[in-house]
Amino acid sequence: MEKIILASGSPRRKELLRQIGINFQIEKAEGEECITSQIPEEAVKELSARKAREVADRSDGTVIIGADTLVAAEGQILGKPKDRKDALRMLRMLQGREHQVITGVTVILRKSGQIINFAEVTKVHVYPMTGEQMERYVNSGEPMDKAGAYGIQGSFAAYVSGIEGDYNNVVGLPVGRLYQEVLAKGVDLLSPEREGGI
């Protein structure tokens, strides 16, 4: 029987796993999110692997899922804004153009010793925004805990002109690819042979 652990406290990732019917428990990774690579795909793969390993070392889960999302714009990696000023700086970079949202996912399959590590990329196009619109959005508080200073599933949707790729990836977890990658290794995260959780 598989015991599935999500190594993240993100309410959005929790909701996405729940949406497709996976039973899991949460054990949040507490380590520092420091990036050593300036290549976005490599950075998120590394961060997700660190989270998964940290939780695997202290949990009895048989499937541990680590994930990390960042935004790449104008050749820069955008994580979560440090403060209000930083959030406005990020929004100025994103408004009126295209950027990438990249989620790194690491799955540790303890029974077989296999590790899955991949990055999913989605392109997001944003309408031009006025200074007043950006100020109003930052004042809502919504951008402060989100990579790139916005959440596509919140009020920022008013400024998204289109996406190319997986919408769920922009929310925080490409659940379709996650399920398929793990299934390819012989583990069905949706089978009834799972220990309950959330």
mmCIF file of the C-alpha atoms, coordinates in Angstrom:
data_MODEL
# 
_entry.id   MODEL 
# 
loop_
_atom_site.group_PDB 
_atom_site.id 
_atom_site.type_symbol 
_atom_site.label_atom_id 
_atom_site.label_alt_id 
_atom_site.label_comp_id 
_atom_site.label_asym_id 
_atom_site.label_entity_id 
_atom_site.label_seq_id 
_atom_site.pdbx_PDB_ins_code 
_atom_site.Cartn_x 
_atom_site.Cartn_y 
_atom_site.Cartn_z 
_atom_site.occupancy 
_atom_site.B_iso_or_equiv 
_atom_site.pdbx_formal_charge 
_atom_site.auth_seq_id 
_atom_site.auth_comp_id 
_atom_site.auth_asym_id 
_atom_site.auth_atom_id 
_atom_site.pdbx_PDB_model_num 
ATOM 1   C CA . MET A 1 1   ? 0.000  0.000  0.000   1.00 0.00 ? 1   MET A CA 1 
ATOM 2   C CA . GLU A 1 2   ? 1.369  3.410  -0.998  1.00 0.00 ? 2   GLU A CA 1 
ATOM 3   C CA . LYS A 1 3   ? 1.549  6.245  1.505   1.00 0.00 ? 3   LYS A CA 1 
ATOM 4   C CA . ILE A 1 4   ? 1.725  9.452  -0.537  1.00 0.00 ? 4   ILE A CA 1 
ATOM 5   C CA . ILE A 1 5   ? 3.329  12.545 0.999   1.00 0.00 ? 5   ILE A CA 1 
ATOM 6   C CA . LEU A 1 6   ? 3.227  16.047 -0.502  1.00 0.00 ? 6   LEU A CA 1 
ATOM 7   C CA . ALA A 1 7   ? 6.360  17.913 0.618   1.00 0.00 ? 7   ALA A CA 1 
ATOM 8   C CA . SER A 1 8   ? 4.669  21.309 0.283   1.00 0.00 ? 8   SER A CA 1 
ATOM 9   C CA . GLY A 1 9   ? 2.365  23.506 2.317   1.00 0.00 ? 9   GLY A CA 1 
ATOM 10  C CA . SER A 1 10  ? 0.951  25.174 -0.811  1.00 0.00 ? 10  SER A CA 1 
ATOM 11  C CA . PRO A 1 11  ? -2.859 25.266 -0.646  1.00 0.00 ? 11  PRO A CA 1 
ATOM 12  C CA . ARG A 1 12  ? -2.920 25.343 -4.453  1.00 0.00 ? 12  ARG A CA 1 
ATOM 13  C CA . ARG A 1 13  ? -0.897 22.132 -4.840  1.00 0.00 ? 13  ARG A CA 1 
ATOM 14  C CA . LYS A 1 14  ? -3.034 20.502 -2.174  1.00 0.00 ? 14  LYS A CA 1 
ATOM 15  C CA . GLU A 1 15  ? -6.187 21.457 -4.085  1.00 0.00 ? 15  GLU A CA 1 
ATOM 16  C CA . LEU A 1 16  ? -4.833 20.176 -7.418  1.00 0.00 ? 16  LEU A CA 1 
ATOM 17  C CA . LEU A 1 17  ? -3.922 16.749 -6.007  1.00 0.00 ? 17  LEU A CA 1 
ATOM 18  C CA . ARG A 1 18  ? -7.311 16.564 -4.315  1.00 0.00 ? 18  ARG A CA 1 
ATOM 19  C CA . GLN A 1 19  ? -9.022 17.559 -7.572  1.00 0.00 ? 19  GLN A CA 1 
ATOM 20  C CA . ILE A 1 20  ? -7.734 14.489 -9.430  1.00 0.00 ? 20  ILE A CA 1 
ATOM 21  C CA . GLY A 1 21  ? -8.546 12.179 -6.511  1.00 0.00 ? 21  GLY A CA 1 
ATOM 22  C CA . ILE A 1 22  ? -5.190 11.425 -4.898  1.00 0.00 ? 22  ILE A CA 1 
ATOM 23  C CA . ASN A 1 23  ? -5.206 10.567 -1.172  1.00 0.00 ? 23  ASN A CA 1 
ATOM 24  C CA . PHE A 1 24  ? -2.147 12.094 0.464   1.00 0.00 ? 24  PHE A CA 1 
ATOM 25  C CA . GLN A 1 25  ? -0.720 13.649 3.584   1.00 0.00 ? 25  GLN A CA 1 
ATOM 26  C CA . ILE A 1 26  ? 1.234  16.893 3.880   1.00 0.00 ? 26  ILE A CA 1 
ATOM 27  C CA . GLU A 1 27  ? 4.687  17.162 5.424   1.00 0.00 ? 27  GLU A CA 1 
ATOM 28  C CA . LYS A 1 28  ? 6.012  20.586 4.530   1.00 0.00 ? 28  LYS A CA 1 
ATOM 29  C CA . ALA A 1 29  ? 9.678  20.914 3.613   1.00 0.00 ? 29  ALA A CA 1 
ATOM 30  C CA . GLU A 1 30  ? 11.268 23.576 5.826   1.00 0.00 ? 30  GLU A CA 1 
ATOM 31  C CA . GLY A 1 31  ? 14.634 24.073 4.113   1.00 0.00 ? 31  GLY A CA 1 
ATOM 32  C CA . GLU A 1 32  ? 15.856 27.335 2.596   1.00 0.00 ? 32  GLU A CA 1 
ATOM 33  C CA . GLU A 1 33  ? 14.881 27.941 -1.023  1.00 0.00 ? 33  GLU A CA 1 
ATOM 34  C CA . CYS A 1 34  ? 18.270 29.000 -2.371  1.00 0.00 ? 34  CYS A CA 1 
ATOM 35  C CA . ILE A 1 35  ? 18.867 28.741 -6.111  1.00 0.00 ? 35  ILE A CA 1 
ATOM 36  C CA . THR A 1 36  ? 22.306 27.722 -7.358  1.00 0.00 ? 36  THR A CA 1 
ATOM 37  C CA . SER A 1 37  ? 21.524 27.570 -11.095 1.00 0.00 ? 37  SER A CA 1 
ATOM 38  C CA . GLN A 1 38  ? 20.498 30.534 -13.246 1.00 0.00 ? 38  GLN A CA 1 
ATOM 39  C CA . ILE A 1 39  ? 18.834 28.156 -15.732 1.00 0.00 ? 39  ILE A CA 1 
ATOM 40  C CA . PRO A 1 40  ? 15.165 28.178 -14.643 1.00 0.00 ? 40  PRO A CA 1 
ATOM 41  C CA . GLU A 1 41  ? 14.431 24.510 -15.479 1.00 0.00 ? 41  GLU A CA 1 
ATOM 42  C CA . GLU A 1 42  ? 17.513 23.349 -13.590 1.00 0.00 ? 42  GLU A CA 1 
ATOM 43  C CA . ALA A 1 43  ? 16.789 25.622 -10.630 1.00 0.00 ? 43  ALA A CA 1 
ATOM 44  C CA . VAL A 1 44  ? 13.255 24.295 -10.065 1.00 0.00 ? 44  VAL A CA 1 
ATOM 45  C CA . LYS A 1 45  ? 14.311 20.680 -10.541 1.00 0.00 ? 45  LYS A CA 1 
ATOM 46  C CA . GLU A 1 46  ? 17.003 21.204 -7.903  1.00 0.00 ? 46  GLU A CA 1 
ATOM 47  C CA . LEU A 1 47  ? 14.625 22.961 -5.475  1.00 0.00 ? 47  LEU A CA 1 
ATOM 48  C CA . SER A 1 48  ? 11.940 20.288 -5.850  1.00 0.00 ? 48  SER A CA 1 
ATOM 49  C CA . ALA A 1 49  ? 14.523 17.527 -5.326  1.00 0.00 ? 49  ALA A CA 1 
ATOM 50  C CA . ARG A 1 50  ? 15.790 19.215 -2.168  1.00 0.00 ? 50  ARG A CA 1 
ATOM 51  C CA . LYS A 1 51  ? 12.242 19.408 -0.770  1.00 0.00 ? 51  LYS A CA 1 
ATOM 52  C CA . ALA A 1 52  ? 11.448 15.787 -1.620  1.00 0.00 ? 52  ALA A CA 1 
ATOM 53  C CA . ARG A 1 53  ? 14.724 14.495 -0.117  1.00 0.00 ? 53  ARG A CA 1 
ATOM 54  C CA . GLU A 1 54  ? 14.293 16.524 3.081   1.00 0.00 ? 54  GLU A CA 1 
ATOM 55  C CA . VAL A 1 55  ? 10.824 15.092 3.693   1.00 0.00 ? 55  VAL A CA 1 
ATOM 56  C CA . ALA A 1 56  ? 11.816 11.559 2.602   1.00 0.00 ? 56  ALA A CA 1 
ATOM 57  C CA . ASP A 1 57  ? 14.571 11.584 5.237   1.00 0.00 ? 57  ASP A CA 1 
ATOM 58  C CA . ARG A 1 58  ? 12.085 12.158 8.051   1.00 0.00 ? 58  ARG A CA 1 
ATOM 59  C CA . SER A 1 59  ? 8.854  10.529 6.895   1.00 0.00 ? 59  SER A CA 1 
ATOM 60  C CA . ASP A 1 60  ? 7.560  6.999  6.402   1.00 0.00 ? 60  ASP A CA 1 
ATOM 61  C CA . GLY A 1 61  ? 5.931  7.843  3.068   1.00 0.00 ? 61  GLY A CA 1 
ATOM 62  C CA . THR A 1 62  ? 6.454  5.464  0.153   1.00 0.00 ? 62  THR A CA 1 
ATOM 63  C CA . VAL A 1 63  ? 5.786  8.142  -2.505  1.00 0.00 ? 63  VAL A CA 1 
ATOM 64  C CA . ILE A 1 64  ? 7.155  11.616 -1.730  1.00 0.00 ? 64  ILE A CA 1 
ATOM 65  C CA . ILE A 1 65  ? 6.259  14.513 -4.052  1.00 0.00 ? 65  ILE A CA 1 
ATOM 66  C CA . GLY A 1 66  ? 8.322  17.704 -4.000  1.00 0.00 ? 66  GLY A CA 1 
ATOM 67  C CA . ALA A 1 67  ? 7.531  20.697 -6.208  1.00 0.00 ? 67  ALA A CA 1 
ATOM 68  C CA . ASP A 1 68  ? 8.703  24.247 -6.771  1.00 0.00 ? 68  ASP A CA 1 
ATOM 69  C CA . THR A 1 69  ? 7.421  26.906 -9.163  1.00 0.00 ? 69  THR A CA 1 
ATOM 70  C CA . LEU A 1 70  ? 9.112  30.009 -10.509 1.00 0.00 ? 70  LEU A CA 1 
ATOM 71  C CA . VAL A 1 71  ? 8.555  32.554 -13.210 1.00 0.00 ? 71  VAL A CA 1 
ATOM 72  C CA . ALA A 1 72  ? 11.145 33.464 -15.854 1.00 0.00 ? 72  ALA A CA 1 
ATOM 73  C CA . ALA A 1 73  ? 10.928 36.833 -17.614 1.00 0.00 ? 73  ALA A CA 1 
ATOM 74  C CA . GLU A 1 74  ? 13.492 38.821 -19.584 1.00 0.00 ? 74  GLU A CA 1 
ATOM 75  C CA . GLY A 1 75  ? 16.115 36.207 -18.758 1.00 0.00 ? 75  GLY A CA 1 
ATOM 76  C CA . GLN A 1 76  ? 15.556 36.618 -15.012 1.00 0.00 ? 76  GLN A CA 1 
ATOM 77  C CA . ILE A 1 77  ? 14.231 34.155 -12.459 1.00 0.00 ? 77  ILE A CA 1 
ATOM 78  C CA . LEU A 1 78  ? 11.360 35.576 -10.422 1.00 0.00 ? 78  LEU A CA 1 
ATOM 79  C CA . GLY A 1 79  ? 10.540 33.876 -7.143  1.00 0.00 ? 79  GLY A CA 1 
ATOM 80  C CA . LYS A 1 80  ? 8.161  35.161 -4.464  1.00 0.00 ? 80  LYS A CA 1 
ATOM 81  C CA . PRO A 1 81  ? 8.349  38.940 -3.956  1.00 0.00 ? 81  PRO A CA 1 
ATOM 82  C CA . LYS A 1 82  ? 10.266 40.143 -0.894  1.00 0.00 ? 82  LYS A CA 1 
ATOM 83  C CA . ASP A 1 83  ? 7.958  43.095 -0.363  1.00 0.00 ? 83  ASP A CA 1 
ATOM 84  C CA . ARG A 1 84  ? 5.452  45.415 -2.036  1.00 0.00 ? 84  ARG A CA 1 
ATOM 85  C CA . LYS A 1 85  ? 8.115  47.238 -4.060  1.00 0.00 ? 85  LYS A CA 1 
ATOM 86  C CA . ASP A 1 86  ? 9.521  43.935 -5.332  1.00 0.00 ? 86  ASP A CA 1 
ATOM 87  C CA . ALA A 1 87  ? 6.015  42.770 -6.354  1.00 0.00 ? 87  ALA A CA 1 
ATOM 88  C CA . LEU A 1 88  ? 5.529  45.958 -8.407  1.00 0.00 ? 88  LEU A CA 1 
ATOM 89  C CA . ARG A 1 89  ? 8.946  45.494 -10.046 1.00 0.00 ? 89  ARG A CA 1 
ATOM 90  C CA . MET A 1 90  ? 7.944  41.964 -11.124 1.00 0.00 ? 90  MET A CA 1 
ATOM 91  C CA . LEU A 1 91  ? 4.549  43.046 -12.454 1.00 0.00 ? 91  LEU A CA 1 
ATOM 92  C CA . ARG A 1 92  ? 6.219  45.772 -14.531 1.00 0.00 ? 92  ARG A CA 1 
ATOM 93  C CA . MET A 1 93  ? 8.393  43.057 -16.112 1.00 0.00 ? 93  MET A CA 1 
ATOM 94  C CA . LEU A 1 94  ? 5.392  40.819 -16.883 1.00 0.00 ? 94  LEU A CA 1 
ATOM 95  C CA . GLN A 1 95  ? 2.754  43.285 -18.093 1.00 0.00 ? 95  GLN A CA 1 
ATOM 96  C CA . GLY A 1 96  ? 2.235  43.558 -21.834 1.00 0.00 ? 96  GLY A CA 1 
ATOM 97  C CA . ARG A 1 97  ? 4.399  40.571 -22.749 1.00 0.00 ? 97  ARG A CA 1 
ATOM 98  C CA . GLU A 1 98  ? 4.988  36.846 -22.525 1.00 0.00 ? 98  GLU A CA 1 
ATOM 99  C CA . HIS A 1 99  ? 6.800  34.972 -19.759 1.00 0.00 ? 99  HIS A CA 1 
ATOM 100 C CA . GLN A 1 100 ? 7.328  31.387 -18.655 1.00 0.00 ? 100 GLN A CA 1 
ATOM 101 C CA . VAL A 1 101 ? 6.036  29.601 -15.573 1.00 0.00 ? 101 VAL A CA 1 
ATOM 102 C CA . ILE A 1 102 ? 8.195  26.603 -14.716 1.00 0.00 ? 102 ILE A CA 1 
ATOM 103 C CA . THR A 1 103 ? 7.399  23.964 -12.108 1.00 0.00 ? 103 THR A CA 1 
ATOM 104 C CA . GLY A 1 104 ? 9.995  21.434 -11.062 1.00 0.00 ? 104 GLY A CA 1 
ATOM 105 C CA . VAL A 1 105 ? 8.661  18.145 -9.710  1.00 0.00 ? 105 VAL A CA 1 
ATOM 106 C CA . THR A 1 106 ? 10.559 15.393 -7.920  1.00 0.00 ? 106 THR A CA 1 
ATOM 107 C CA . VAL A 1 107 ? 8.921  12.117 -6.922  1.00 0.00 ? 107 VAL A CA 1 
ATOM 108 C CA . ILE A 1 108 ? 10.779 9.634  -4.731  1.00 0.00 ? 108 ILE A CA 1 
ATOM 109 C CA . LEU A 1 109 ? 9.413  6.095  -5.037  1.00 0.00 ? 109 LEU A CA 1 
ATOM 110 C CA . ARG A 1 110 ? 10.825 4.525  -1.909  1.00 0.00 ? 110 ARG A CA 1 
ATOM 111 C CA . LYS A 1 111 ? 9.856  0.895  -2.640  1.00 0.00 ? 111 LYS A CA 1 
ATOM 112 C CA . SER A 1 112 ? 11.718 0.721  -5.962  1.00 0.00 ? 112 SER A CA 1 
ATOM 113 C CA . GLY A 1 113 ? 14.322 3.380  -5.172  1.00 0.00 ? 113 GLY A CA 1 
ATOM 114 C CA . GLN A 1 114 ? 13.410 5.281  -8.339  1.00 0.00 ? 114 GLN A CA 1 
ATOM 115 C CA . ILE A 1 115 ? 13.484 9.074  -8.549  1.00 0.00 ? 115 ILE A CA 1 
ATOM 116 C CA . ILE A 1 116 ? 11.494 11.080 -11.091 1.00 0.00 ? 116 ILE A CA 1 
ATOM 117 C CA . ASN A 1 117 ? 12.693 14.634 -11.691 1.00 0.00 ? 117 ASN A CA 1 
ATOM 118 C CA . PHE A 1 118 ? 11.291 16.917 -14.381 1.00 0.00 ? 118 PHE A CA 1 
ATOM 119 C CA . ALA A 1 119 ? 10.382 20.527 -15.182 1.00 0.00 ? 119 ALA A CA 1 
ATOM 120 C CA . GLU A 1 120 ? 7.161  21.586 -16.905 1.00 0.00 ? 120 GLU A CA 1 
ATOM 121 C CA . VAL A 1 121 ? 7.081  24.904 -18.805 1.00 0.00 ? 121 VAL A CA 1 
ATOM 122 C CA . THR A 1 122 ? 3.974  26.967 -19.638 1.00 0.00 ? 122 THR A CA 1 
ATOM 123 C CA . LYS A 1 123 ? 4.010  30.275 -21.510 1.00 0.00 ? 123 LYS A CA 1 
ATOM 124 C CA . VAL A 1 124 ? 1.722  33.001 -20.167 1.00 0.00 ? 124 VAL A CA 1 
ATOM 125 C CA . HIS A 1 125 ? 0.748  36.154 -22.081 1.00 0.00 ? 125 HIS A CA 1 
ATOM 126 C CA . VAL A 1 126 ? -0.236 39.230 -20.066 1.00 0.00 ? 126 VAL A CA 1 
ATOM 127 C CA . TYR A 1 127 ? -2.227 42.257 -21.276 1.00 0.00 ? 127 TYR A CA 1 
ATOM 128 C CA . PRO A 1 128 ? -0.664 45.701 -20.797 1.00 0.00 ? 128 PRO A CA 1 
ATOM 129 C CA . MET A 1 129 ? -1.381 47.049 -17.295 1.00 0.00 ? 129 MET A CA 1 
ATOM 130 C CA . THR A 1 130 ? -1.465 50.619 -16.027 1.00 0.00 ? 130 THR A CA 1 
ATOM 131 C CA . GLY A 1 131 ? 0.458  51.711 -12.956 1.00 0.00 ? 131 GLY A CA 1 
ATOM 132 C CA . GLU A 1 132 ? -2.862 52.063 -11.134 1.00 0.00 ? 132 GLU A CA 1 
ATOM 133 C CA . GLN A 1 133 ? -3.893 48.505 -12.016 1.00 0.00 ? 133 GLN A CA 1 
ATOM 134 C CA . MET A 1 134 ? -0.589 47.128 -10.743 1.00 0.00 ? 134 MET A CA 1 
ATOM 135 C CA . GLU A 1 135 ? -0.835 49.140 -7.510  1.00 0.00 ? 135 GLU A CA 1 
ATOM 136 C CA . ARG A 1 136 ? -4.396 47.927 -6.960  1.00 0.00 ? 136 ARG A CA 1 
ATOM 137 C CA . TYR A 1 137 ? -3.376 44.301 -7.506  1.00 0.00 ? 137 TYR A CA 1 
ATOM 138 C CA . VAL A 1 138 ? -0.427 44.562 -5.103  1.00 0.00 ? 138 VAL A CA 1 
ATOM 139 C CA . ASN A 1 139 ? -2.662 46.290 -2.514  1.00 0.00 ? 139 ASN A CA 1 
ATOM 140 C CA . SER A 1 140 ? -4.977 43.244 -2.615  1.00 0.00 ? 140 SER A CA 1 
ATOM 141 C CA . GLY A 1 141 ? -2.172 41.224 -0.978  1.00 0.00 ? 141 GLY A CA 1 
ATOM 142 C CA . GLU A 1 142 ? -2.693 38.390 -3.459  1.00 0.00 ? 142 GLU A CA 1 
ATOM 143 C CA . PRO A 1 143 ? 0.771  38.509 -5.084  1.00 0.00 ? 143 PRO A CA 1 
ATOM 144 C CA . MET A 1 144 ? 2.870  38.302 -1.930  1.00 0.00 ? 144 MET A CA 1 
ATOM 145 C CA . ASP A 1 145 ? 3.217  34.501 -1.566  1.00 0.00 ? 145 ASP A CA 1 
ATOM 146 C CA . LYS A 1 146 ? 3.347  33.685 -5.269  1.00 0.00 ? 146 LYS A CA 1 
ATOM 147 C CA . ALA A 1 147 ? 6.205  33.246 -7.725  1.00 0.00 ? 147 ALA A CA 1 
ATOM 148 C CA . GLY A 1 148 ? 6.285  36.144 -10.167 1.00 0.00 ? 148 GLY A CA 1 
ATOM 149 C CA . ALA A 1 149 ? 3.951  38.147 -7.892  1.00 0.00 ? 149 ALA A CA 1 
ATOM 150 C CA . TYR A 1 150 ? 0.686  36.820 -9.293  1.00 0.00 ? 150 TYR A CA 1 
ATOM 151 C CA . GLY A 1 151 ? -1.794 33.959 -9.107  1.00 0.00 ? 151 GLY A CA 1 
ATOM 152 C CA . ILE A 1 152 ? -3.522 33.011 -12.357 1.00 0.00 ? 152 ILE A CA 1 
ATOM 153 C CA . GLN A 1 153 ? -6.453 31.504 -10.450 1.00 0.00 ? 153 GLN A CA 1 
ATOM 154 C CA . GLY A 1 154 ? -7.126 34.778 -8.594  1.00 0.00 ? 154 GLY A CA 1 
ATOM 155 C CA . SER A 1 155 ? -8.049 38.297 -9.686  1.00 0.00 ? 155 SER A CA 1 
ATOM 156 C CA . PHE A 1 156 ? -4.935 38.512 -11.902 1.00 0.00 ? 156 PHE A CA 1 
ATOM 157 C CA . ALA A 1 157 ? -6.900 36.409 -14.426 1.00 0.00 ? 157 ALA A CA 1 
ATOM 158 C CA . ALA A 1 158 ? -8.298 39.769 -15.650 1.00 0.00 ? 158 ALA A CA 1 
ATOM 159 C CA . TYR A 1 159 ? -4.871 40.509 -17.148 1.00 0.00 ? 159 TYR A CA 1 
ATOM 160 C CA . VAL A 1 160 ? -4.043 37.120 -18.730 1.00 0.00 ? 160 VAL A CA 1 
ATOM 161 C CA . SER A 1 161 ? -4.533 37.172 -22.506 1.00 0.00 ? 161 SER A CA 1 
ATOM 162 C CA . GLY A 1 162 ? -3.635 33.518 -23.042 1.00 0.00 ? 162 GLY A CA 1 
ATOM 163 C CA . ILE A 1 163 ? -1.475 30.570 -22.114 1.00 0.00 ? 163 ILE A CA 1 
ATOM 164 C CA . GLU A 1 164 ? 0.441  27.938 -24.064 1.00 0.00 ? 164 GLU A CA 1 
ATOM 165 C CA . GLY A 1 165 ? 0.706  24.692 -22.141 1.00 0.00 ? 165 GLY A CA 1 
ATOM 166 C CA . ASP A 1 166 ? -0.667 23.281 -18.897 1.00 0.00 ? 166 ASP A CA 1 
ATOM 167 C CA . TYR A 1 167 ? -2.872 25.678 -16.903 1.00 0.00 ? 167 TYR A CA 1 
ATOM 168 C CA . ASN A 1 168 ? -2.442 23.599 -13.721 1.00 0.00 ? 168 ASN A CA 1 
ATOM 169 C CA . ASN A 1 169 ? 1.303  24.071 -14.045 1.00 0.00 ? 169 ASN A CA 1 
ATOM 170 C CA . VAL A 1 170 ? 0.794  27.830 -13.692 1.00 0.00 ? 170 VAL A CA 1 
ATOM 171 C CA . VAL A 1 171 ? -1.347 27.247 -10.594 1.00 0.00 ? 171 VAL A CA 1 
ATOM 172 C CA . GLY A 1 172 ? 1.530  25.261 -9.094  1.00 0.00 ? 172 GLY A CA 1 
ATOM 173 C CA . LEU A 1 173 ? 1.542  21.575 -10.083 1.00 0.00 ? 173 LEU A CA 1 
ATOM 174 C CA . PRO A 1 174 ? 1.267  19.853 -13.494 1.00 0.00 ? 174 PRO A CA 1 
ATOM 175 C CA . VAL A 1 175 ? -0.892 17.042 -12.098 1.00 0.00 ? 175 VAL A CA 1 
ATOM 176 C CA . GLY A 1 176 ? -1.503 15.358 -15.456 1.00 0.00 ? 176 GLY A CA 1 
ATOM 177 C CA . ARG A 1 177 ? 2.199  14.943 -16.185 1.00 0.00 ? 177 ARG A CA 1 
ATOM 178 C CA . LEU A 1 178 ? 2.908  14.025 -12.548 1.00 0.00 ? 178 LEU A CA 1 
ATOM 179 C CA . TYR A 1 179 ? 0.345  11.206 -12.681 1.00 0.00 ? 179 TYR A CA 1 
ATOM 180 C CA . GLN A 1 180 ? 1.583  9.919  -16.066 1.00 0.00 ? 180 GLN A CA 1 
ATOM 181 C CA . GLU A 1 181 ? 5.293  10.015 -15.108 1.00 0.00 ? 181 GLU A CA 1 
ATOM 182 C CA . VAL A 1 182 ? 4.663  8.024  -11.918 1.00 0.00 ? 182 VAL A CA 1 
ATOM 183 C CA . LEU A 1 183 ? 2.348  5.596  -13.743 1.00 0.00 ? 183 LEU A CA 1 
ATOM 184 C CA . ALA A 1 184 ? 5.132  4.940  -16.279 1.00 0.00 ? 184 ALA A CA 1 
ATOM 185 C CA . LYS A 1 185 ? 7.257  3.715  -13.338 1.00 0.00 ? 185 LYS A CA 1 
ATOM 186 C CA . GLY A 1 186 ? 4.567  1.210  -12.324 1.00 0.00 ? 186 GLY A CA 1 
ATOM 187 C CA . VAL A 1 187 ? 2.837  3.161  -9.543  1.00 0.00 ? 187 VAL A CA 1 
ATOM 188 C CA . ASP A 1 188 ? -0.797 4.236  -9.970  1.00 0.00 ? 188 ASP A CA 1 
ATOM 189 C CA . LEU A 1 189 ? -1.419 7.195  -7.643  1.00 0.00 ? 189 LEU A CA 1 
ATOM 190 C CA . LEU A 1 190 ? -5.178 6.794  -8.213  1.00 0.00 ? 190 LEU A CA 1 
ATOM 191 C CA . SER A 1 191 ? -5.414 3.079  -7.401  1.00 0.00 ? 191 SER A CA 1 
ATOM 192 C CA . PRO A 1 192 ? -7.422 2.051  -4.324  1.00 0.00 ? 192 PRO A CA 1 
ATOM 193 C CA . GLU A 1 193 ? -4.251 0.577  -2.805  1.00 0.00 ? 193 GLU A CA 1 
ATOM 194 C CA . ARG A 1 194 ? -3.343 3.789  -0.985  1.00 0.00 ? 194 ARG A CA 1 
ATOM 195 C CA . GLU A 1 195 ? -3.314 4.894  2.590   1.00 0.00 ? 195 GLU A CA 1 
ATOM 196 C CA . GLY A 1 196 ? -5.807 7.648  3.260   1.00 0.00 ? 196 GLY A CA 1 
ATOM 197 C CA . GLY A 1 197 ? -4.957 11.198 4.104   1.00 0.00 ? 197 GLY A CA 1 
ATOM 198 C CA . ILE A 1 198 ? -6.329 14.525 3.067   1.00 0.00 ? 198 ILE A CA 1 
# 
